[in-house]
């Protein structure tokens, strides 16, 4: 039997599908193909159906569904350098990149609007994480807080006194 050659696969999944197709063309049973490739028989069945309907080309990698990215590859590559300058370089108070701040930066720089809940996914792909600002009262008195923990907390922590004593906790 003449040996059939396929173009080099893009990834290991595509290679596995093409290998299943080649083994089926050589007369291997579906169950044996599944065992040899370490997949389910259902997966092999779907691959072979695609192969019968469209040939080996139907088993090639497909583009992912969904809308194309709003930012180009070059723009996404530029974003980490913009973020590295820090939020204060763009007029924000504090050195924390929050989701809404990144949304503003992308809109101002590239003219692209993202929903703030999508920003975390975009940043994760760039190995950045949005941060939440630490919100504390401006009149916070650290000395008074330490004193309360040292003096009042141990008394409150002692627990229940005994049976029959009302307990509100």
QUIMOJO-V700032 format. One line per field, one symbol per residue. ss: DSSP state (A for helix, B for strand, O for the rest). phi: phi as a letter, one per 40 degrees, with the letter a starting at -180 (. if undefined). Layout:
# QUIMOJO-V700032
ss: ???
phi: ???
This chain:
# QUIMOJO-V700032
ss: OOOOOOOOOOOAAAAAAAAAAAAAAOOOOAAAAAAAAOOOAAAAAAAAAAAAAAOAAAAOOOOOOOOOOOOOAAAAAAAAAAAAOOAAAAOOOOOOOOAAAAAAAAAAAAOOOOOAAAAAAAAAAOOOOOOOOOOOOOOOOAAAAAAAAAAAAAAAAOOOOOOOOOOOO
phi: .cccbbcdccacccccccccccccccgccdcccccccgbccccccccccccccbgccccccbccchccccccccccccddcccccgcccbgccgbbcbdcccdcdccccbgbbbccccdcccccccgbbcbbccbbccccbccccccccccccdcccdgccacgcdbcc
